[in-house]
Amino acid sequence: MALSNTVSDERQPAWASGSSGPSDALESLRAAAIVDFDLVQHGEDAHLDAICRLVAAQCGMPVALVSLVDATEQRFLGKAGTDLCGTARSTSFCATAMLDSAILIVPDARLDPRFADYSIVTDEPYVRFYAGAPLVTADGVPLGALCVLDSEPHPEGLTEAQQEMLRLLAQSVMDHLSLRRAAREERSAAAALDESDLRFRLLTDAMPQMVWSSRPDGHSDYFNARWYAFTGLHEGACNGQEWTLCLHPEDVARTAAAWSHSLETGAPYELEYRLRRADGSYRWALTRGLPLRAVDGTILRWIGTCTDIHDHRLAMEEREIVSQELSHRIKNIFAVISGLVGLSAREKPEFRPIAEMLRDRILALGRAHDFVRPHSRDSRPNPVQENSLHGLLSELFAPYEDSPGTRIRLSGIDIAIDDRSATPLALLFHEVVTNAAKYGALSLPTGTIDLSIATDGQNHVAMHWQERGGPRLEPVVRSGFGSRLLDLSVRRQLGGDFEQQWQPDGLVMPIRIPLTAFSRPSRD
């Protein structure tokens, strides 16, 4: 049976752009709403059928319908008293009823010129009476109507109570459709979450590392397949804090302290510990964890990896042993050479001054070698200034001061150095500080030296050596071994330049060396 609608007070529908019907903009909104409510393929709905039966009984009408009006037809989502599934929109009463906020009542369709010629009025099923309440979304978009109709006219229409009941049940229809949509969206979200979780598990199981995650409070709730293959435990056995049972007993306390610190501060979590393998042996592993944060910075969860570094760590330890052994032998060579120089000086007393200078230079080279060679955490002499220019200079100047910085004041930027630059730098500054101790500022109790280091903006490092409070020195005219050594170190080996300026208060020596000469480029 088809539905027609007539506005009882003859007002122009609020959504209509003219007598021809709703605007194109409204039709676009309606089409989108129909898709949003998943009504395109909406089938039988027992709940809507029950509402139709209730409406028909309360209004005393043989037929009640929940109609959905689309672009070309109207379909019945719920019905009572008819077997029809829908009609053309051109003969739909509901297409007009949905466009007004008031209930549309047509007492006798034969007497209404707008509907008198409808085929459902002139032919079967001979609709005479129609009353419909619009079905409108929360956004104000009309979808159709909840209506009752009869083949007999009803000049008296519907009572106020019946109209109010029709409005309430129309809202009940919309509430039902909204709940259906919410349930569908929830199922869709759950399916998307399941799919996302599946993709995450497939991804993490394919990774070469062990992967874990935990809640913001540190409760671990996921480990990938590689973790369980490594530990030999069954899935779920490590949730919560149970994973700590896989740690070496000696590593439990410091691991707990590091993890607690990250949980409290949100700082990245990184630690090396020993992890028990399925065969019962312990292997070193590196774990890293980062917090996953919401837009407001709140930590949603922690995601991390655990990598087996046992073989790498053993290789590093073996390399350290070889390095220490090699360094020990090199230092022995320096000691042997120094001993030979001293023995030669005893046999030839006239060569003693030269021998002592040569021995001091050899010892300076030994200190430079020991400073830049590869070190472990335990063998490193100065962890703060490892492989730095300031660190090397502090080592070279230490024998000439009672305490650091009292007579030789080092200032300015620090520069990273390596084994390539350490040797010429050690020879350069050993030479100038030794001369200062013998003839310059350090030869007097009140003398001092200032060494400043800066970049000149042209990829060069400018170092300024200035002695103060020393004896008055005459400029050096002839070129001795020391001068040739400075020239070899600065100009030939480091590619820089220097100038010796003999001031009344002491030597001033500006030095300029390319920045690239201090250390090789990083390969990271």
Buried (B, 14 or more C-beta within 10 A) or exposed (E): BBBBBBBBEEEEBEBBEEEEBBEEEBBEBBBEBBEBBEBEEBEEBEBBBEBBBBBBEBBEBBBBBBBBBBEEBBBBBBBBBBEBEBBEBEBBBBBBBBBBEBBBBBBBBBEBEBBEEBEBBEEEBBBBBBBBBBBBBEEEBBBBBBBBBBEEBBEEBBEEEBBEBBBEBBBBBBEBBEEBBEEEEEEEEEEEEEEEEEEBBEEBEEEEBBBBBBBBEBEBEBBBBBBBEBBEBEEEBBBEEEBBEBBBEEBEEEBBEBBEEBBEEBEEBEBBBBBBBEEEEBBBBBBBBBBEEEEEEEBEBBBBBBBBBBEEBEEEEEEBEEBBEEBEEBBEEBEEBBEEBBEBBEEEEEBEEBBEBBBBBBBBBBBBBBBBBBBEEEEBEBEEBEBBBBBBBBBBBEBBBEEEEEBBBBEBEEBBBEBBBBBBBBBBBBBBBBBBBEBBBBBEEEBBBBBBBEEEEEEBBBBBBBBBBBEEBEEBEEEEEBEEBBBBBBBEBBEBEBEBEEEEBBBBBBBBBEBBBBBEEEEE
